[in-house]
Amino acid sequence: MEILRDRASGETKARNRPLVELSRQAVGQGMKKAAAAVGIQPARVHPHAFRHTYGRHCILQGVPVNVVQKWLGHSSLAMTMQYVYLAGEHHSYVDRI
């Protein structure tokens, strides 16, 4: 509530603060809990999967591979081509969570 009050005040400093701060560990723990709830082995789940899922969905939606490469900051097209491979799979465990 304090953060919301600060935001409502209109102060520049308050507007630049994140509304919610989550650590990689907190996101990972939440993902593992959600994975277990839908029958996925929690050991296979990690926050980086969101990046893979994003790249995969971009490819599936027809975004050119070189554009996805730029968005993900890959130095080589070969690295981005992994997402083309992932797009060929019918589902991702992040989609199931």
All heavy atoms as an XYZ file, in Angstrom:
762
protein
N       0.824     -1.192      0.000
C       0.000      0.000      0.000
C       0.870      1.258      0.000
O       0.502      2.243     -0.607
C      -0.940     -0.019      1.216
C      -2.031     -1.069      1.146
S      -3.066     -0.986     -0.333
C      -3.903      0.538     -0.100
N       1.997      1.177      0.699
C       2.891      2.335      0.761
C       3.376      2.720     -0.644
O       3.392      3.895     -0.996
C       4.081      2.023      1.662
C       5.081      3.159      1.758
C       6.292      2.777      2.590
O       6.185      1.876      3.444
O       7.349      3.377      2.355
N       3.724      1.713     -1.439
C       4.200      1.982     -2.795
C       3.091      2.618     -3.621
O       3.322      3.575     -4.367
C       4.708      0.687     -3.468
C       5.971      0.194     -2.754
C       5.001      0.900     -4.944
C       6.416     -1.185     -3.187
N       1.867      2.126     -3.486
C       0.739      2.701     -4.222
C       0.475      4.136     -3.801
O       0.204      4.998     -4.633
C      -0.515      1.846     -4.037
C      -0.476      0.470     -4.697
C      -1.736     -0.314     -4.327
C      -0.343      0.583     -6.194
N       0.570      4.410     -2.497
C       0.387      5.795     -2.024
C       1.466      6.708     -2.596
O       1.191      7.810     -3.048
C       0.414      5.841     -0.499
C      -0.919      5.559      0.155
C      -0.893      5.956      1.641
N       0.053      5.142      2.397
C      -0.221      3.943      2.917
N      -1.423      3.429      2.780
N       0.681      3.266      3.591
N       2.712      6.203     -2.607
C       3.814      6.984     -3.163
C       3.577      7.275     -4.641
O       3.797      8.385     -5.116
C       5.151      6.250     -3.003
C       5.648      6.220     -1.575
O       5.078      6.950     -0.728
O       6.589      5.461     -1.307
N       3.110      6.257     -5.371
C       2.834      6.440     -6.804
C       1.735      7.471     -7.016
O       1.806      8.298     -7.904
C       2.399      5.118     -7.442
C       3.472      4.097     -7.545
C       4.122      4.189     -8.904
N       5.266      3.312     -8.958
C       5.362      2.266     -9.730
N       4.399      1.968    -10.548
N       6.439      1.528     -9.703
N       0.710      7.390     -6.201
C      -0.415      8.316     -6.336
C      -0.001      9.758     -6.037
O      -0.612     10.696     -6.535
C      -1.561      7.898     -5.413
N       1.066      9.928     -5.255
C       1.519     11.269     -4.908
C       2.086     12.015     -6.115
O       2.149     13.233     -6.115
C       2.585     11.208     -3.805
O       3.814     10.730     -4.334
N       2.489     11.265     -7.143
C       3.005     11.895     -8.352
C       4.473     12.254     -8.293
O       5.014     12.827     -9.232
N       5.150     11.937     -7.200
C       6.574     12.247     -7.103
C       7.351     11.422     -8.119
O       7.098     10.245     -8.316
C       7.093     11.917     -5.696
C       6.523     12.793     -4.614
C       7.079     12.402     -3.252
O       8.268     12.019     -3.193
O       6.330     12.479     -2.281
N       8.313     12.061     -8.773
C       9.118     11.387     -9.784
C       9.841     10.184     -9.192
O       9.884      9.117     -9.792
C      10.152     12.356    -10.394
O       9.457     13.477    -10.918
C      10.946     11.690    -11.486
N      10.406     10.337     -8.009
C      11.142      9.252     -7.368
C      10.227      8.041     -7.168
O      10.617      6.901     -7.416
C      11.698      9.718     -6.029
C      12.540      8.692     -5.320
C      13.089      9.250     -4.019
C      13.871      8.202     -3.268
N      14.335      8.685     -1.970
N       9.000      8.267     -6.752
C       8.050      7.179     -6.506
C       7.650      6.500     -7.816
O       7.479      5.293     -7.865
C       6.815      7.700     -5.781
N       7.510      7.270     -8.893
C       7.097      6.703    -10.187
C       8.163      5.787    -10.769
O       7.861      4.898    -11.547
C       6.782      7.811    -11.184
C       5.429      8.444    -10.946
C       5.156      9.418    -12.028
N       6.214     10.445    -11.963
C       6.156     11.617    -12.550
N       5.143     11.929    -13.297
N       7.126     12.482    -12.429
N       9.423      6.014    -10.412
C      10.511      5.215    -10.965
C      10.769      3.930    -10.191
O      11.577      3.118    -10.607
C      11.796      6.040    -11.033
C      11.685      7.144    -12.063
O      10.948      7.026    -13.024
N      12.395      8.229    -11.848
N      10.090      3.750     -9.051
C      10.255      2.521     -8.279
C       9.377      1.427     -8.870
O       8.261      1.681     -9.300
C       9.839      2.747     -6.823
C      10.831      3.564     -6.038
C      10.402      3.831     -4.623
N       9.848      2.682     -3.927
C       9.103      2.790     -2.840
N       8.788      3.976     -2.350
N       8.650      1.717     -2.239
N       9.886      0.186     -8.898
C       9.036     -0.904     -9.398
C       7.848     -1.114     -8.473
O       7.961     -0.930     -7.258
C       9.960     -2.116     -9.390
C      11.124     -1.753     -8.553
C      11.195     -0.266     -8.488
N       6.719     -1.477     -9.041
C       5.523     -1.716     -8.238
C       5.704     -2.966     -7.387
O       5.309     -3.014     -6.232
C       4.294     -1.861     -9.143
C       2.946     -1.931     -8.455
C       2.704     -0.682     -7.610
C       1.845     -2.071     -9.487
N       6.314     -3.974     -7.961
C       6.581     -5.218     -7.249
C       8.016     -5.629     -7.533
O       8.457     -5.578     -8.669
C       5.629     -6.347     -7.731
C       5.951     -7.661     -7.057
C       4.183     -5.963     -7.505
N       8.728     -6.008     -6.507
C      10.089     -6.481     -6.683
C      10.117     -7.977     -6.433
O       9.723     -8.446     -5.374
C      11.034     -5.767     -5.723
C      11.199     -4.293     -6.057
C      12.228     -3.602     -5.185
O      13.236     -4.243     -4.841
O      12.004     -2.440     -4.862
N      10.540     -8.734     -7.439
C      10.643    -10.181     -7.313
C      12.060    -10.603     -7.654
O      12.627    -10.162     -8.645
C       9.684    -10.888     -8.278
C       8.203    -10.757     -7.999
C       7.402    -11.396     -9.124
C       7.855    -11.414     -6.673
N      12.597    -11.476     -6.855
C      13.914    -12.012     -7.156
C      13.765    -13.213     -8.086
O      12.691    -13.798     -8.215
C      14.610    -12.468     -5.867
O      13.932    -13.587     -5.314
N      14.847    -13.573     -8.733
C      14.855    -14.765     -9.581
C      14.458    -15.990     -8.757
O      13.728    -16.859     -9.222
C      16.237    -14.937    -10.205
C      16.349    -16.131    -11.127
C      17.775    -16.221    -11.688
N      17.956    -17.444    -12.411
C      17.770    -17.586    -13.712
N      17.408    -16.544    -14.430
N      17.956    -18.748    -14.295
N      14.932    -16.027     -7.511
C      14.621    -17.163     -6.641
C      13.121    -17.222     -6.324
O      12.522    -18.297     -6.334
C      15.422    -17.086     -5.333
C      16.909    -17.332     -5.509
C      17.653    -16.116     -6.056
O      17.176    -14.982     -6.001
N      18.834    -16.342     -6.599
N      12.513    -16.068     -6.066
C      11.075    -16.039     -5.756
C      10.253    -16.488     -6.960
O       9.293    -17.247     -6.816
C      10.658    -14.643     -5.318
N      10.646    -16.047     -8.146
C       9.943    -16.465     -9.365
C      10.119    -17.963     -9.561
O       9.164    -18.694     -9.855
C      10.443    -15.679    -10.599
C       9.874    -16.257    -11.885
C      10.086    -14.210    -10.470
N      11.338    -18.457     -9.371
C      11.622    -19.887     -9.521
C      10.808    -20.743     -8.566
O      10.260    -21.782     -8.950
N      10.695    -20.295     -7.320
C       9.909    -21.044     -6.339
C       8.437    -21.079     -6.723
O       7.781    -22.119     -6.616
C      10.075    -20.439     -4.946
C      11.443    -20.690     -4.357
C      11.671    -19.918     -3.067
O      10.869    -19.087     -2.658
N      12.792    -20.187     -2.419
N       7.920    -19.957     -7.202
C       6.524    -19.910     -7.638
C       6.282    -20.812     -8.834
O       5.253    -21.497     -8.922
N       7.243    -20.834     -9.761
C       7.121    -21.695    -10.936
C       7.142    -23.169    -10.539
O       6.376    -23.975    -11.072
C       8.246    -21.411    -11.929
C       8.114    -20.090    -12.644
S       9.485    -19.819    -13.790
C       9.083    -21.006    -15.084
N       8.021    -23.531     -9.610
C       8.109    -24.926     -9.178
C       6.809    -25.369     -8.506
O       6.329    -26.483     -8.731
C       9.302    -25.127     -8.253
C      10.624    -25.058     -9.005
C      11.795    -25.279     -8.089
C      13.111    -25.053     -8.785
N      13.354    -25.783     -9.998
N       6.221    -24.493     -7.727
C       4.953    -24.807     -7.063
C       3.841    -24.991     -8.106
O       3.058    -25.938     -8.040
C       4.591    -23.688     -6.084
C       3.391    -23.965     -5.244
C       3.184    -22.848     -4.234
C       1.966    -23.116     -3.376
N       1.752    -22.045     -2.397
N       3.793    -24.097     -9.077
C       2.777    -24.197    -10.126
C       3.004    -25.441    -10.976
O       2.053    -26.128    -11.360
C       2.805    -22.943    -11.000
N       4.261    -25.760    -11.256
C       4.587    -26.943    -12.058
C       4.108    -28.208    -11.349
O       3.491    -29.084    -11.964
C       6.087    -27.016    -12.321
N       4.395    -28.291    -10.073
C       3.968    -29.472     -9.302
C       2.448    -29.611     -9.327
O       1.922    -30.717     -9.414
C       4.479    -29.367     -7.862
N       1.746    -28.483     -9.307
C       0.280    -28.516     -9.304
C      -0.307    -29.062    -10.601
O      -1.419    -29.585    -10.609
C      -0.271    -27.113     -9.025
N       0.447    -28.948    -11.712
C      -0.055    -29.452    -13.001
C       0.683    -30.713    -13.443
O       0.558    -31.140    -14.583
C      -0.014    -28.372    -14.116
C      -0.940    -27.222    -13.793
C       1.410    -27.901    -14.368
N       1.446    -31.302    -12.516
C       2.076    -32.581    -12.802
C       3.384    -32.534    -13.556
O       3.781    -33.519    -14.180
N       4.086    -31.407    -13.519
C       5.397    -31.282    -14.168
C       6.465    -31.417    -13.096
O       6.318    -30.864    -12.002
C       5.533    -29.920    -14.881
C       4.494    -29.808    -15.990
C       6.938    -29.726    -15.432
C       4.402    -28.422    -16.596
N       7.528    -32.135    -13.393
C       8.612    -32.290    -12.432
C       9.238    -30.925    -12.141
O       9.775    -30.289    -13.056
C       9.678    -33.235    -12.966
C       9.217    -34.647    -13.133
C      10.315    -35.529    -13.707
O      11.423    -35.084    -13.987
N       9.994    -36.787    -13.890
N       9.167    -30.456    -10.900
C       9.713    -29.129    -10.560
C      11.184    -28.937    -10.908
O      11.613    -27.831    -11.182
C       9.487    -29.024     -9.049
C       8.331    -29.929     -8.791
C       8.490    -31.076     -9.764
N      11.965    -30.013    -10.949
C      13.392    -29.881    -11.261
C      13.621    -29.366    -12.678
O      14.658    -28.785    -12.971
C      14.093    -31.225    -11.079
N      12.649    -29.537    -13.573
C      12.802    -29.086    -14.960
C      12.429    -27.614    -15.144
O      12.596    -27.057    -16.219
C      11.886    -29.923    -15.870
C      12.283    -31.373    -15.959
C      11.474    -32.083    -17.013
N      11.629    -31.421    -18.293
C      10.684    -31.360    -19.227
N       9.524    -31.924    -19.032
N      10.893    -30.743    -20.372
N      11.902    -26.982    -14.124
C      11.345    -25.636    -14.244
C      12.341    -24.583    -13.765
O      12.939    -24.728    -12.710
C      10.033    -25.542    -13.433
C       9.458    -24.153    -13.469
C       9.022    -26.551    -13.947
N      12.502    -23.522    -14.575
C      13.402    -22.439    -14.200
C      12.901    -21.140    -14.849
O      12.254    -21.168    -15.899
C      14.839    -22.749    -14.643
C      14.928    -23.160    -16.077
N      15.050    -22.269    -17.111
C      14.878    -24.387    -16.644
C      15.079    -22.913    -18.258
N      14.978    -24.198    -18.011
N      13.167    -19.982    -14.226
C      12.685    -18.703    -14.755
C      13.128    -18.400    -16.190
O      12.424    -17.737    -16.937
C      13.256    -17.667    -13.781
C      13.427    -18.416    -12.506
C      13.819    -19.817    -12.921
N      14.284    -18.907    -16.589
C      14.785    -18.652    -17.946
C      13.827    -19.220    -18.998
O      13.841    -18.803    -20.160
C      16.187    -19.253    -18.100
C      16.920    -18.766    -19.303
N      17.473    -17.508    -19.372
C      17.184    -19.362    -20.488
C      18.051    -17.356    -20.552
N      17.888    -18.467    -21.253
N      12.971    -20.146    -18.578
C      11.997    -20.744    -19.504
C      11.059    -19.679    -20.089
O      10.571    -19.843    -21.204
C      11.189    -21.823    -18.799
N      10.815    -18.601    -19.353
C       9.970    -17.531    -19.891
C      10.608    -16.925    -21.142
O       9.925    -16.580    -22.099
C       9.716    -16.431    -18.849
C       8.750    -16.843    -17.777
C       9.160    -16.932    -16.465
C       7.430    -17.133    -18.083
C       8.271    -17.301    -15.472
C       6.529    -17.504    -17.105
C       6.960    -17.590    -15.787
N      11.925    -16.809    -21.140
C      12.641    -16.281    -22.299
C      12.483    -17.222    -23.486
O      12.218    -16.795    -24.600
C      14.109    -16.100    -21.934
C      14.972    -15.538    -23.021
C      16.405    -15.377    -22.480
N      17.317    -15.017    -23.517
C      17.553    -13.774    -23.928
N      16.899    -12.775    -23.370
N      18.424    -13.531    -24.884
N      12.634    -18.528    -23.222
C      12.462    -19.519    -24.289
C      11.036    -19.483    -24.834
O      10.821    -19.531    -26.050
C      12.768    -20.930    -23.780
C      14.186    -21.143    -23.408
N      15.202    -21.195    -24.326
C      14.775    -21.319    -22.195
C      16.348    -21.386    -23.707
N      16.114    -21.464    -22.409
N      10.077    -19.383    -23.935
C       8.674    -19.372    -24.352
C       8.366    -18.118    -25.160
O       7.673    -18.181    -26.182
C       7.745    -19.469    -23.126
O       8.050    -20.695    -22.446
C       6.288    -19.472    -23.528
N       8.904    -16.977    -24.746
C       8.701    -15.737    -25.483
C       9.259    -15.859    -26.897
O       8.581    -15.536    -27.884
C       9.350    -14.563    -24.739
C       9.292    -13.277    -25.514
C       8.085    -12.587    -25.642
C      10.423    -12.760    -26.133
C       8.023    -11.401    -26.368
C      10.364    -11.585    -26.857
C       9.167    -10.914    -26.967
O       9.110     -9.751    -27.695
N      10.497    -16.341    -27.006
C      11.113    -16.512    -28.325
C      10.321    -17.471    -29.192
O      10.085    -17.224    -30.380
N       9.873    -18.558    -28.591
C       9.078    -19.555    -29.307
C       7.775    -18.959    -29.824
O       7.396    -19.148    -30.977
C       8.805    -20.730    -28.366
C       7.992    -21.840    -28.954
C       7.817    -22.943    -27.882
N       6.631    -23.689    -28.161
C       5.412    -23.389    -27.725
N       5.223    -22.361    -26.952
N       4.390    -24.131    -28.049
N       7.082    -18.215    -28.967
C       5.818    -17.602    -29.386
C       6.032    -16.560    -30.485
O       5.194    -16.435    -31.386
C       5.088    -16.982    -28.191
C       4.369    -17.986    -27.350
N       3.183    -18.564    -27.733
C       4.673    -18.524    -26.158
C       2.785    -19.414    -26.809
N       3.680    -19.412    -25.842
N       7.124    -15.820    -30.413
C       7.424    -14.850    -31.479
C       7.560    -15.565    -32.819
O       6.971    -15.139    -33.826
C       8.708    -14.084    -31.164
S       8.543    -12.882    -29.846
N       8.325    -16.663    -32.830
C       8.510    -17.429    -34.060
C       7.168    -17.973    -34.554
O       6.842    -17.877    -35.740
C       9.518    -18.580    -33.847
C      10.899    -18.044    -33.465
C       9.575    -19.501    -35.063
C      11.595    -17.217    -34.517
N       6.370    -18.525    -33.640
C       5.066    -19.081    -34.018
C       4.130    -18.021    -34.592
O       3.275    -18.334    -35.418
C       4.398    -19.759    -32.818
C       4.992    -21.099    -32.389
C       4.390    -21.549    -31.060
C       4.764    -22.154    -33.466
N       4.287    -16.783    -34.149
C       3.432    -15.689    -34.630
C       3.980    -15.049    -35.903
O       3.425    -14.082    -36.403
C       3.246    -14.631    -33.542
C       2.466    -15.123    -32.344
C       1.071    -15.582    -32.717
O       0.348    -14.906    -33.447
N       0.675    -16.739    -32.239
N       5.089    -15.590    -36.410
C       5.607    -15.108    -37.683
C       6.605    -13.971    -37.608
O       6.925    -13.352    -38.630
N       7.103    -13.670    -36.408
C       8.124    -12.625    -36.300
C       9.395    -13.167    -36.966
O       9.809    -14.293    -36.689
C       8.403    -12.269    -34.817
C       9.511    -11.236    -34.711
C       7.129    -11.766    -34.137
N      10.004    -12.397    -37.870
C      11.217    -12.871    -38.546
C      12.312    -13.237    -37.540
O      12.485    -12.570    -36.516
C      11.649    -11.681    -39.408
C      10.385    -10.896    -39.614
C       9.598    -11.072    -38.340
N      13.040    -14.310    -37.844
C      14.061    -14.818    -36.931
C      15.099    -13.746    -36.610
O      15.540    -13.628    -35.463
C      14.737    -16.084    -37.517
C      15.848    -16.575    -36.613
C      13.719    -17.174    -37.727
N      15.483    -12.928    -37.598
C      16.490    -11.901    -37.315
C      15.961    -10.827    -36.355
O      16.713    -10.239    -35.596
C      17.028    -11.271    -38.608
C      15.964    -10.542    -39.395
O      14.811    -10.986    -39.479
N      16.343     -9.443    -39.996
N      14.648    -10.601    -36.358
C      14.046     -9.646    -35.415
C      14.055    -10.247    -34.012
O      14.420     -9.585    -33.034
C      12.612     -9.263    -35.851
C      11.932     -8.412    -34.796
C      12.653     -8.543    -37.195
N      13.676    -11.526    -33.898
C      13.717    -12.206    -32.604
C      15.154    -12.212    -32.073
O      15.378    -11.989    -30.879
C      13.157    -13.649    -32.707
C      13.287    -14.399    -31.383
C      11.701    -13.635    -33.169
N      16.111    -12.400    -32.959
C      17.526    -12.372    -32.571
C      17.871    -11.036    -31.908
O      18.495    -11.001    -30.848
C      18.416    -12.584    -33.799
C      19.897    -12.474    -33.500
C      20.761    -12.487    -34.755
O      20.256    -12.481    -35.870
N      22.061    -12.490    -34.569
N      17.434     -9.941    -32.522
C      17.709     -8.609    -31.952
C      17.010     -8.430    -30.610
O      17.590     -7.934    -29.657
C      17.258     -7.506    -32.911
C      18.228     -7.206    -33.986
C      17.791     -5.988    -34.765
C      18.850     -5.617    -35.780
N      18.500     -4.426    -36.522
N      15.736     -8.807    -30.549
C      14.968     -8.629    -29.315
C      15.573     -9.398    -28.147
O      15.572     -8.919    -27.021
C      13.524     -9.075    -29.509
C      12.697     -8.164    -30.360
C      13.018     -6.922    -30.813
C      11.386     -8.434    -30.867
N      11.996     -6.407    -31.568
C      10.981     -7.308    -31.618
C      10.530     -9.517    -30.773
C       9.749     -7.233    -32.251
C       9.291     -9.449    -31.400
C       8.911     -8.311    -32.127
N      16.091    -10.608    -28.435
C      16.658    -11.421    -27.362
C      18.132    -11.139    -27.119
O      18.724    -11.649    -26.171
C      16.442    -12.908    -27.672
C      14.978    -13.353    -27.713
C      14.880    -14.821    -28.096
C      14.272    -13.094    -26.402
N      18.737    -10.315    -27.990
C      20.129     -9.924    -27.796
C      21.136    -11.012    -28.122
O      22.238    -11.021    -27.582
N      20.753    -11.919    -29.022
C      21.678    -12.985    -29.411
C      22.734    -12.442    -30.368
O      22.417    -11.710    -31.295
C      20.927    -14.122    -30.101
C      20.000    -14.858    -29.191
N      18.914    -15.555    -29.648
C      19.993    -15.014    -27.848
C      18.285    -16.113    -28.623
N      18.916    -15.788    -27.528
N      23.980    -12.847    -30.161
C      25.052    -12.404    -31.044
C      25.089    -13.208    -32.337
O      25.606    -12.732    -33.341
C      26.401    -12.488    -30.333
O      26.629    -13.816    -29.898
N      24.527    -14.418    -32.309
C      24.534    -15.234    -33.521
C      23.121    -15.699    -33.866
O      22.299    -15.945    -32.978
C      25.441    -16.453    -33.352
O      24.839    -17.398    -32.496
N      22.889    -15.826    -35.158
C      21.594    -16.317    -35.618
C      21.404    -17.777    -35.211
O      20.283    -18.211    -34.942
C      21.477    -16.154    -37.137
C      20.094    -16.382    -37.722
C      19.066    -15.441    -37.122
C      20.136    -16.223    -39.232
N      22.507    -18.517    -35.108
C      22.428    -19.930    -34.715
C      21.775    -20.086    -33.342
O      20.987    -21.010    -33.119
C      23.817    -20.557    -34.716
N      22.072    -19.178    -32.430
C      21.468    -19.250    -31.093
C      19.961    -19.034    -31.187
O      19.178    -19.737    -30.547
C      22.099    -18.216    -30.165
C      21.581    -18.287    -28.747
S      22.516    -17.233    -27.648
C      23.814    -18.384    -27.195
N      19.532    -18.102    -32.010
C      18.107    -17.820    -32.168
C      17.406    -18.976    -32.874
O      16.230    -19.242    -32.593
C      17.902    -16.508    -32.961
O      18.697    -15.493    -32.361
C      16.450    -16.078    -32.943
N      18.104    -19.674    -33.726
C      17.501    -20.795    -34.447
C      17.033    -21.897    -33.504
O      16.166    -22.686    -33.846
C      18.475    -21.354    -35.482
C      18.724    -20.407    -36.658
S      17.231    -19.919    -37.540
C      16.840    -21.457    -38.355
N      17.558    -21.918    -32.287
C      17.069    -22.866    -31.283
C      15.581    -22.648    -31.027
O      14.843    -23.586    -30.748
C      17.840    -22.716    -29.979
C      19.294    -23.081    -30.079
C      20.010    -22.806    -28.781
O      19.453    -22.961    -27.696
N      21.264    -22.397    -28.878
N      15.133    -21.401    -31.123
C      13.731    -21.092    -30.889
C      12.856    -21.586    -32.037
O      11.696    -21.898    -31.840
C      13.548    -19.595    -30.653
C      14.231    -19.155    -29.386
C      15.540    -18.699    -29.397
C      13.574    -19.251    -28.171
C      16.184    -18.341    -28.241
C      14.212    -18.888    -26.996
C      15.508    -18.438    -27.033
O      16.143    -18.099    -25.880
N      13.432    -21.651    -33.224
C      12.705    -22.217    -34.358
C      12.460    -23.700    -34.075
O      11.364    -24.215    -34.276
C      13.475    -22.032    -35.682
C      12.782    -22.743    -36.830
C      13.649    -20.546    -35.984
N      13.476    -24.367    -33.535
C      13.331    -25.765    -33.148
C      12.260    -25.902    -32.067
O      11.374    -26.750    -32.151
C      14.669    -26.329    -32.661
C      14.533    -27.671    -31.992
C      14.320    -28.830    -32.747
C      14.584    -27.791    -30.607
C      14.180    -30.059    -32.137
C      14.434    -29.020    -29.993
C      14.232    -30.149    -30.757
O      14.077    -31.358    -30.152
N      12.317    -25.044    -31.045
C      11.326    -25.093    -29.970
C       9.920    -24.839    -30.503
O       8.950    -25.405    -30.017
C      11.649    -24.061    -28.878
C      12.843    -24.356    -27.983
C      13.114    -23.157    -27.080
C      12.604    -25.600    -27.155
N       9.794    -23.979    -31.497
C       8.480    -23.664    -32.064
C       7.892    -24.880    -32.754
O       6.673    -25.003    -32.876
C       8.586    -22.501    -33.041
N       8.741    -25.801    -33.191
C       8.255    -27.014    -33.822
C       7.615    -27.979    -32.843
O       6.843    -28.855    -33.218
N       7.919    -27.836    -31.561
C       7.292    -28.671    -30.547
C       5.875    -28.153    -30.317
O       5.599    -26.973    -30.458
C       8.094    -28.629    -29.252
C       9.486    -29.218    -29.399
C      10.282    -29.153    -28.106
O       9.718    -28.738    -27.074
O      11.450    -29.530    -28.139
N       4.993    -29.029    -29.948
C       3.587    -28.633    -29.823
C       3.273    -27.872    -28.547
O       2.272    -27.182    -28.477
C       2.682    -29.845    -29.950
C       2.733    -30.452    -31.314
N       2.220    -29.828    -32.415
C       3.292    -31.602    -31.748
C       2.434    -30.577    -33.482
N       3.080    -31.660    -33.108
N       4.098    -28.010    -27.545
C       3.828    -27.279    -26.314
C       5.108    -27.083    -25.521
O       6.108    -27.733    -25.756
C       2.795    -28.010    -25.465
C       3.298    -29.305    -24.907
N       3.331    -30.456    -25.648
C       3.821    -29.616    -23.705
C       3.838    -31.434    -24.927
N       4.155    -30.954    -23.743
N       5.018    -26.192    -24.598
C       6.118    -25.895    -23.678
C       5.563    -26.050    -22.278
O       4.386    -25.803    -22.042
C       6.571    -24.454    -23.912
O       7.213    -23.926    -22.776
N       6.377    -26.473    -21.344
C       5.832    -26.633    -19.994
C       5.426    -25.299    -19.388
O       4.541    -25.244    -18.557
C       6.784    -27.409    -19.075
C       8.108    -26.764    -18.772
C       8.224    -25.781    -17.806
C       9.250    -27.173    -19.444
C       9.428    -25.210    -17.521
C      10.467    -26.600    -19.145
C      10.557    -25.628    -18.192
O      11.761    -25.047    -17.910
N       6.019    -24.198    -19.830
C       5.585    -22.888    -19.310
C       4.149    -22.622    -19.747
O       3.349    -22.089    -18.989
C       6.523    -21.752    -19.795
C       5.957    -20.388    -19.438
C       7.899    -21.922    -19.171
N       3.792    -23.033    -20.952
C       2.408    -22.864    -21.417
C       1.443    -23.616    -20.521
O       0.320    -23.170    -20.299
C       2.241    -23.367    -22.850
C       3.027    -22.541    -23.865
O       3.290    -21.364    -23.578
O       3.365    -23.095    -24.909
N       1.862    -24.768    -19.994
C       0.987    -25.578    -19.162
C       0.830    -25.003    -17.768
O      -0.165    -25.238    -17.106
C       1.502    -27.005    -19.092
C       1.349    -27.724    -20.433
C       1.941    -29.096    -20.466
N       1.574    -29.909    -19.330
C       2.285    -30.952    -18.933
N       3.395    -31.276    -19.557
N       1.905    -31.662    -17.892
N       1.841    -24.265    -17.296
C       1.765    -23.653    -15.971
C       0.822    -22.495    -16.045
O      -0.049    -22.278    -15.331
C       3.155    -23.203    -15.466
C       4.054    -24.414    -15.247
C       3.035    -22.392    -14.196
C       5.480    -24.078    -14.891
